[in-house]
């Protein structure tokens, strides 16, 4: 069996021998940021958007990336060539560095990993169920490695027969732990939260697609908006556009709505046509 490779600080290493010192702030304090994108047929999808966000997150967390954008891109392409995993997810991790006092940021470590990524076509076709969870991420615009509350929230969701949660605090929806949230109102307008959330790459492109299909509003989304919506869906690199058929006791139907379906079809053309596996409609 072929052993996949990783890149740590510019050096290629076998995954099974790669390591990080225990005094790195990512381990000691959970202080690190990352970004994640997918490849289809060995093509990096939306890579430049992800690099934009990676450097933005680093700046917000006072982390200096020890490589230029061109160098990071070159390392990514090198890793893709060496591993040859056509459909994959690639993570770029930037840590707080090795800290003598366990608190002070030092020279960050950069780790780039790649692993196989398969679509969950069942969820994309049939939809998922969410529950609301009272929380809002600190540093909402940063893609940090802090998923403590997301992991705890998922346990609660599964106990209630749901697939995941959507954060809702002070009567406002924000996002899911690993995805952005959208609703569609009774008039067919696509609405998504605006403030202090992660700027999802899939979200960005779905918003642009939606503008060619219907009206779009980027604004505060209340629990009342959620209750009165006719459709809902989430977006992310791994989930693409996944319909939401229920949130708490609010049901949006037993199958994806018309607006969601049209957006799925348009997004399919943008990202998967000619080099990915299409959604097979039942």
N, C-alpha and C positions, 0 to 999 in steps of 0.2 A: 504493500500500500504506500502510495506516494505521501510523503510528509510535507505539509504546506509550510510556506515560509512567512516570516514577518519582517518588518523593518523597525529597528530601534535606533533612534538617533542617526539615521542614514545608513546603518549597516544591516545587511540581509542575514537573517539567522533562521534556523529550523524552529518551528513553533515549539517543539518539545524540549528545546534547550534555551529558549529565550527567557529572560528574567528581569525583574525590577527590584531594586533594593528596598528593604522594608522601611527605610527612613524617608521614602518619598512621601510628599504631602498628600498624594492621592490615596495612599494607604493609611497614613497616620491621621489625616483630617478629612479625607474625602474631597480634597481640593484639586479639581481637574475639570477640564472641558473636553468635549469631543464633537465630532460630526460624523455623519454616516450617509453614504449614498449607495446606490446599487449599480450593478453592471448587467447588461443584457447582450448576449452574444459577444462578450468581451468589449462592450462599449460602455464607457462611463456615462451614466445618465445624470444630467444637470450638475456636472462636476463643478463648473465655475460658480454656480449659485451656492453650492456647499462650501467652497473655499471662501467665498465672501462671508458666509455666516461663521465659519471657523475662525477667521481672523477677527471678526466682530466680537465673538464670544471671548476670545483671548484678550482683546483690548478691555472689555468690560470687567474682566477678572484680573487685570494688571499682570497678565502673563505675556512675556515676549517670546514669540515663535522664533527659535534659533535657525530657521531656514526661510529662504525667500519663497514666495508663492510658486515661482517657476521650479524651485528645487523640490518642494512638496509634490507638485504635479508630476515631476520626473520620477520621484520615488514611487508614487502611486502606479504609474505606467510600468515601471520596472517590476513591481510586485505582481501586477496583473499578468505580465508576460511570463514570469517565473512560475507562478502558481497555475496559470491556465485554467481558471474556474469561470466558465462563460457566464453563468447566472450566479451572481454573488452579491454579498454585502461587504462594503469596505468601511472600516472605522479608522478615523484619525483621532488619536488621543493625545492631549497636551496636559501634562501634570504640573503640579506646583514645584517639582524639583526636590532634590535631596536637601533636607533642612536639618541643621545642627540642633536647633532648639525645638523642632517639631511645630513651628508656627510661622517662621519667616519664609517668604517665597524666594526661591533661588533659581538657577538656570533650569528651565523646564525640560523634561524628557518628552520626546515625540515617539509615539508607537503607532505603527500602521499595520492593521491586521485585515485579513480577508477570509471569508468563509462562504460556503454554499448558501444560496438563498432561494427558497421556493415560494411561489404565491399560494395564498390560501383562497383558492377559487370558490370554495364552498361559502365562506363568509362574504366574499365579493358578490356572489350571486344571490344568496339568501338573506344576508343581513345579520346583525348582531343586536344584543340587548345591553343597555347600559343602566347604571344607577348613578344618581348624583352623590357626590362626596364633598363634605365641607372643608375645602382646602384651597389655597392659592400658592403656587410655587414662589419662593423667594428668588430674586433675580430672574424674573419671568422671561426676559428677552435673551437669556443665556442658556446654551445647551450644556448644562453641567452634568456631572455623573451622579448627582444626588437624586436617587430614585427611591429613597427610603419610604416616603409616604405612598408612592405609587405601588410599591410591592405590598404594603399593608392594605391599601385600598383594594387591590385585586383580590386578596383573600376574602374581604367582605363581599365583593361582587359575586364571587363564585359560591359563597355560602347562600346567596340570595338567588342563585340560578341565572346570574347575568354574566356577560363576557368581560366587561371592564367597567370603568367609572368615567364620569365627566366631572371635573372640579366645578363646584358652585359655592360661592361665598358671598354673603351680603346681597343675596337675590340676583347675583350676576354669574352667568356661565363664563368660563375662561377657556379651558382646553382639557383634553384627556392626558394621562401620564405620558403616552407615546404617540399622540395624534392631535390634530386640530379638529374642532367641531364646527359643523355647519348646520343650519336649519333652513327650511324652505317654508315661507308663510303661505297663507291661503290664496294669495294672488300670484304665487309662483316666484316670488323674489327670493334670491339666495342671500342669506345673512350669516355673517361670521364675526366673532368677537374681534375687537381692535386693540385694546390696551393691555400692556404688560403681559404679553404671551410670546411664546416662541414663534418666530417667523418661519413657519414650515415651508419647505421648498415645494412640496406637492401642493400645499395650500396656495402658494403664490401662482402656480400655473393653473390651478383649478379656477381661481378668481378670474384670471385672464380669459380662460375658456368660457366661463359662465357669462361674461360680459357680451359674448357673441350669441348667447342663447336667451338670456332673460335679464331682469334687473338684478343688481348686486348692491348690497349695503354692508359696509364694514363699520361696525358700531358696537356699543354695549348691547348685550343680549341678556334679557331678564328671564327669570323662571316663568313668567307669564308668556313671554315670547315662545319659550320652549313648549309650554302647555298648549298654545294655540297654533303651533306649526302643523303643516300637513305632511312634511317629510323631514328627515334628518340624515346626516351622513358624516363620517369622519374621513380624514385624509392623512396619509403619511407615506414615507418611502416604502415601507414594507406592506402597508395596507391598501395603497393606491386610493381608490374611492370605495369605501365600504359602507353600505347602507346601514342605518340604524332603524330597526323596526319598533323599538320601544325604549323609553327612558323612564325609570321608576314604573308608575302605573299608567303612564301615557303611551298609547299605542298608535303607531303611524301606519299600520297596515301589516299584512302578512308577507308582503313582497316589496321590493324597491319601488319608489314612486317614479313618476314620469320624468321629472326634472333630474333626479339622481341618475336614472338610466341614461338619459341623453348626455349627461356629463361624463358618465363612465365610457360611453361610446367615443366621445370626443377625446377623452384622455387616453384611451386605448390607441387611437391613431397617433397621438403625439409621442407616446413612449414605447409602445410595443409593436406597432404595425411593421411588418417585414422582418422583425428580428426577435419577437417574443412569442409566447404562447397566448393566444387570444382567449377571452372568456367564452366558454361554450354555454350558450343559453339553453335551458331545459325546454 
